[in-house]
Amino acid sequence: GKSVVFTGALATVDRKTAQGQVRDLGGSTPTGVTKDLDYLVVGDKGSPLLGGGAKSSKHKKAERYLAEGASLQIITEARFLEMAAE
C-alpha cells in the first residue's frame, strides 16, 4: 500500500520494470512527488546519494517536503531492491 516514485537513472532494472514490481506488491507509482509520498527511489547510476551527479527536481522537492515535516523517505535503488525482495 506504499507509494513510490523513481528518479534518476536506474542501474539494475528499467523504470517500467521497477514500477511493475511496486504495483505487483500492492503499491502505487504516482508520477510526481507529493507530501503524501512514502518513498522516493534515487537510481544508483550516477546517484547523488552515492557521491555521483546532481540532485533531480524530484529529489529537491522531496527534500523540501522533508524539511516541512513530511514522512517520506529518500532511498537508493539498492535499498528499494532489498525492500522489494523482503
GIQUI-V528402 format. One record per run of one state. SS is the DSSP state (alpha for helix, beta for strand, coil for the rest). FROM is the first residue (numbers start at 1). TO is the last residue. Records with the same first field share a line. If there is no record, write none. Layout:
BEGIN
SS: FROM-TO / FROM-TO
END
This chain:
BEGIN
coil: 1-2 / 8-8 / 10-14 / 25-27 / 29-38 / 43-44 / 46-47 / 51-56 / 68-72 / 86-86
beta: 3-7 / 9-9 / 28-28 / 39-42 / 45-45 / 73-76
alpha: 15-24 / 48-50 / 57-67 / 77-85
END
